[in-house]
Amino acid sequence: MTTWGSVKARRLLATLEQIGWTVTRQSGSHRTLARSGWANFVFAFHDDEEIGPKMLARIAKKTGLKPEDL
């Protein structure tokens, strides 16, 4: 059983920014995020897109996101 729910991409991006990620460049809906100590992460979702539990878990592995951050 997963502890992740679903969330809109807009909310996820705001949460990533709150935990220290910054948008370094953008091309359309593709945003490159950077955070000290982590590899750059490409956030490629439209703002109103719903992101499900499996994708959130994958994003969490690359960004350090935790369920309680949402």
N, C-alpha and C positions, 0 to 999 in steps of 0.2 A: 504494500500500500504506500502511496506517495503522499508527501506532505505539501506538495505543490498544487495550487489550484490553477485557474486561468486568469489572465490579466491582459489589459489592453497594452499595446506597444508603447503608447505615450506615457503610461504610468510606469512601465518597466524602465524606460529611458530616464525618467525623472528619479527613480529609485537608484539607478546605477550612478547618476550624477551625485546623489546624496552620499553614497558610500565612497566617493573619491574619483570616479571616472570623469573625464572631460572629453568633449567632442573636439578632435583636432582637425578634421576635415569632413566635408560632406559633398556628395555627388548624387543628386536626386534623393532617393530614400535611403541610400547607403551612407552610414555615418561611421567614421573610424574613431574609436574611443581609445584613450590612453590613460594609464594609471601607473604610478611608480611601483616597480617591483613585479609588474605583470606584462605579458605580451599584449600588443595592441589587439583590439577586438573589433570586428566589423559588425555593426548593428544594421541589418538589412530588412527592416520591417516598416510598413506604413503605419502612421500614428493610430488609426482606428482598427488595425488588425488585432485579432484575438490570439494570444500566445498560450498554448496549452501546457499541461504539466510536463510532458516529455521534453519539449523544447526548453522550458524553463530549467529543467534539471541539466540539460546540456550547456545552457548559458551559464548556469551557476558554477559548473566545473571550470569554466574559462575566466570567470569574473570574480569569484569569491562571494557571490550573492547567496543569501540565506533566506529561507521562507519567512522568518520573522522580520526581514527588511521590507517585505511587501506589506 
